[in-house]
Amino acid sequence: MTPDGKQMLKNFIQGGNDHD
């Protein structure tokens, strides 16, 4: 997995509110 994808997945797991 690319670092970018891993960061996105991490944000999603933590809540992903910055994509709201």
PQR file of N, CA, C, O and H, with PARSE charges and radii, in Angstrom:
ATOM      1  N   MET A   1       0.846  -1.210   0.000 -0.4000 1.5000
ATOM      2  CA  MET A   1       0.000   0.000   0.000 -0.0000 2.0000
ATOM      3  C   MET A   1       0.880   1.260   0.000  0.5500 1.7000
ATOM      4  O   MET A   1       1.894   1.313   0.697 -0.5500 1.4000
ATOM      5  N   THR A   2       0.495   2.243  -0.766 -0.4000 1.5000
ATOM      6  CA  THR A   2       1.242   3.500  -0.818 -0.0000 2.0000
ATOM      7  C   THR A   2       1.066   4.287   0.474  0.5500 1.7000
ATOM      8  O   THR A   2       0.032   4.157   1.130 -0.5500 1.4000
ATOM      9  H   THR A   2      -0.328   2.199  -1.332  0.4000 1.0000
ATOM     10  N   PRO A   3       2.061   5.110   0.861 -0.5600 1.5000
ATOM     11  CA  PRO A   3       1.962   5.944   2.067  0.2800 2.0000
ATOM     12  C   PRO A   3       0.698   6.811   2.055  0.5500 1.7000
ATOM     13  O   PRO A   3       0.076   7.027   3.095 -0.5500 1.4000
ATOM     14  N   ASP A   4       0.326   7.304   0.871 -0.4000 1.5000
ATOM     15  CA  ASP A   4      -0.852   8.150   0.725 -0.0000 2.0000
ATOM     16  C   ASP A   4      -2.127   7.384   1.066  0.5500 1.7000
ATOM     17  O   ASP A   4      -3.000   7.876   1.780 -0.5500 1.4000
ATOM     18  H   ASP A   4       0.832   7.129   0.026  0.4000 1.0000
ATOM     19  N   GLY A   5      -2.206   6.170   0.534 -0.4000 1.5000
ATOM     20  CA  GLY A   5      -3.357   5.322   0.812 -0.0000 2.0000
ATOM     21  C   GLY A   5      -3.426   4.924   2.273  0.5500 1.7000
ATOM     22  O   GLY A   5      -4.504   4.853   2.862 -0.5500 1.4000
ATOM     23  H   GLY A   5      -1.497   5.770  -0.046  0.4000 1.0000
ATOM     24  N   LYS A   6      -2.245   4.661   2.859 -0.4000 1.5000
ATOM     25  CA  LYS A   6      -2.182   4.287   4.277 -0.0000 2.0000
ATOM     26  C   LYS A   6      -2.652   5.446   5.151  0.5500 1.7000
ATOM     27  O   LYS A   6      -3.367   5.229   6.129 -0.5500 1.4000
ATOM     28  H   LYS A   6      -1.369   4.719   2.381  0.4000 1.0000
ATOM     29  N   GLN A   7      -2.261   6.673   4.811 -0.4000 1.5000
ATOM     30  CA  GLN A   7      -2.681   7.864   5.548 -0.0000 2.0000
ATOM     31  C   GLN A   7      -4.196   8.054   5.440  0.5500 1.7000
ATOM     32  O   GLN A   7      -4.863   8.391   6.418 -0.5500 1.4000
ATOM     33  H   GLN A   7      -1.680   6.849   4.016  0.4000 1.0000
ATOM     34  N   MET A   8      -4.721   7.832   4.243 -0.4000 1.5000
ATOM     35  CA  MET A   8      -6.161   7.968   4.024 -0.0000 2.0000
ATOM     36  C   MET A   8      -6.924   6.942   4.860  0.5500 1.7000
ATOM     37  O   MET A   8      -7.938   7.254   5.484 -0.5500 1.4000
ATOM     38  H   MET A   8      -4.179   7.557   3.449  0.4000 1.0000
ATOM     39  N   LEU A   9      -6.408   5.703   4.856 -0.4000 1.5000
ATOM     40  CA  LEU A   9      -7.039   4.650   5.642 -0.0000 2.0000
ATOM     41  C   LEU A   9      -6.977   4.959   7.129  0.5500 1.7000
ATOM     42  O   LEU A   9      -7.937   4.729   7.864 -0.5500 1.4000
ATOM     43  H   LEU A   9      -5.585   5.450   4.349  0.4000 1.0000
ATOM     44  N   LYS A  10      -5.827   5.487   7.566 -0.4000 1.5000
ATOM     45  CA  LYS A  10      -5.650   5.855   8.972 -0.0000 2.0000
ATOM     46  C   LYS A  10      -6.654   6.949   9.368  0.5500 1.7000
ATOM     47  O   LYS A  10      -7.266   6.877  10.434 -0.5500 1.4000
ATOM     48  H   LYS A  10      -5.047   5.674   6.969  0.4000 1.0000
ATOM     49  N   ASN A  11      -6.816   7.949   8.513 -0.4000 1.5000
ATOM     50  CA  ASN A  11      -7.774   9.026   8.772 -0.0000 2.0000
ATOM     51  C   ASN A  11      -9.203   8.487   8.839  0.5500 1.7000
ATOM     52  O   ASN A  11     -10.010   8.924   9.659 -0.5500 1.4000
ATOM     53  H   ASN A  11      -6.319   8.007   7.647  0.4000 1.0000
ATOM     54  N   PHE A  12      -9.497   7.524   7.954 -0.4000 1.5000
ATOM     55  CA  PHE A  12     -10.825   6.920   7.932 -0.0000 2.0000
ATOM     56  C   PHE A  12     -11.106   6.166   9.232  0.5500 1.7000
ATOM     57  O   PHE A  12     -12.198   6.268   9.791 -0.5500 1.4000
ATOM     58  H   PHE A  12      -8.841   7.168   7.288  0.4000 1.0000
ATOM     59  N   ILE A  13     -10.123   5.417   9.704 -0.4000 1.5000
ATOM     60  CA  ILE A  13     -10.251   4.657  10.950 -0.0000 2.0000
ATOM     61  C   ILE A  13     -10.433   5.611  12.140  0.5500 1.7000
ATOM     62  O   ILE A  13     -11.216   5.336  13.049 -0.5500 1.4000
ATOM     63  H   ILE A  13      -9.236   5.334   9.250  0.4000 1.0000
ATOM     64  N   GLN A  14      -9.705   6.731  12.125 -0.4000 1.5000
ATOM     65  CA  GLN A  14      -9.767   7.684  13.233 -0.0000 2.0000
ATOM     66  C   GLN A  14     -11.033   8.543  13.199  0.5500 1.7000
ATOM     67  O   GLN A  14     -11.325   9.243  14.168 -0.5500 1.4000
ATOM     68  H   GLN A  14      -9.068   6.955  11.386  0.4000 1.0000
ATOM     69  N   GLY A  15     -11.774   8.500  12.116 -0.4000 1.5000
ATOM     70  CA  GLY A  15     -13.011   9.260  12.023 -0.0000 2.0000
ATOM     71  C   GLY A  15     -13.215   9.870  10.644  0.5500 1.7000
ATOM     72  O   GLY A  15     -14.339   9.921  10.146 -0.5500 1.4000
ATOM     73  H   GLY A  15     -11.537   7.931  11.328  0.4000 1.0000
ATOM     74  N   GLY A  16     -12.132  10.334  10.024 -0.4000 1.5000
ATOM     75  CA  GLY A  16     -12.187  10.897   8.683 -0.0000 2.0000
ATOM     76  C   GLY A  16     -12.998  12.175   8.601  0.5500 1.7000
ATOM     77  O   GLY A  16     -13.537  12.490   7.540 -0.5500 1.4000
ATOM     78  H   GLY A  16     -11.218  10.293  10.429  0.4000 1.0000
ATOM     79  N   ASN A  17     -13.100  12.926   9.701 -0.4000 1.5000
ATOM     80  CA  ASN A  17     -13.925  14.125   9.726 -0.0000 2.0000
ATOM     81  C   ASN A  17     -13.377  15.237   8.832  0.5500 1.7000
ATOM     82  O   ASN A  17     -14.128  16.136   8.453 -0.5500 1.4000
ATOM     83  H   ASN A  17     -12.662  12.670  10.563  0.4000 1.0000
ATOM     84  N   ASP A  18     -12.084  15.200   8.484 -0.4000 1.5000
ATOM     85  CA  ASP A  18     -11.549  16.230   7.615 -0.0000 2.0000
ATOM     86  C   ASP A  18     -11.973  16.034   6.158  0.5500 1.7000
ATOM     87  O   ASP A  18     -11.663  16.870   5.310 -0.5500 1.4000
ATOM     88  H   ASP A  18     -11.474  14.470   8.792  0.4000 1.0000
ATOM     89  N   HIS A  19     -12.681  14.936   5.857 -0.4000 1.5000
ATOM     90  CA  HIS A  19     -13.268  14.732   4.535 -0.0000 2.0000
ATOM     91  C   HIS A  19     -14.765  15.036   4.550  0.5500 1.7000
ATOM     92  O   HIS A  19     -15.449  14.830   3.547 -0.5500 1.4000
ATOM     93  H   HIS A  19     -12.933  14.256   6.546  0.4000 1.0000
ATOM     94  N   ASP A  20     -15.269  15.516   5.662 -0.4000 1.5000
ATOM     95  CA  ASP A  20     -16.701  15.759   5.812 -0.0000 2.0000
ATOM     96  C   ASP A  20     -17.138  16.967   4.990  0.5500 1.7000
ATOM     97  O   ASP A  20     -18.316  17.324   4.994 -0.5500 1.4000
ATOM     98  H   ASP A  20     -14.713  15.684   6.476  0.4000 1.0000
TER
END
